Amino acid sequence: MKRWMVAVVLLLGMTYVGMAIAEEAKIPLGTTTEAHVAPFAQDSQTSEAPLKIDPGDTAWLLISTALVMLMTPGLAFFYGGMVGRKNVLGILMQCFILLCVISVQWVLYGYSLSFAPGKGFWGSLEWIGLKGVGFAPYKDYAATIPHQLFMMFQAMFAIITAFLAI
């Protein structure tokens, strides 16, 4: 019971930190500025309208990201049911350690190699360490949601894919 309480407190703490980081950005939903859109513009000479963040799309993708994140312990418990009683905790720990490792790898170079504009099959290292991935939408992938939210949504699938290999 104490472990569950610690897990719930840690989850609530991470949620609070995430909300605090989001408040620091102070970019109201539905608005963008030229400073946020300029790094992603293909041709600065054209007079395209700035990209707008749609609150409905953003909310839906946040919920979807959370639901995929909830698949993580669900899959861990599923795997725990297939092993002996003594090994359930080991499987749970392997899954959560894998969650941490894949998350760090995704932030450092995984997202850049997967989604950064590049030639051929691989992306480039343009977004390594999430440099240039901000709150403004990136029109080539998702023109109505923040680029960081798109990155988090894709990270959840990178994590769950690695879990399937355990």
Secondary structure as GFF3:
##gff-version 3
##sequence-region A 1 166
A	DSSP	alpha_helix	2	25	.	.	.	ID=ss1
A	DSSP	alpha_helix	34	37	.	.	.	ID=ss2
A	DSSP	three_ten_helix	38	40	.	.	.	ID=ss3
A	DSSP	alpha_helix	55	81	.	.	.	ID=ss4
A	DSSP	three_ten_helix	85	87	.	.	.	ID=ss5
A	DSSP	alpha_helix	88	105	.	.	.	ID=ss6
A	DSSP	pi_helix	106	110	.	.	.	ID=ss7
A	DSSP	alpha_helix	111	115	.	.	.	ID=ss8
A	DSSP	three_ten_helix	128	130	.	.	.	ID=ss9
A	DSSP	alpha_helix	147	164	.	.	.	ID=ss10
###
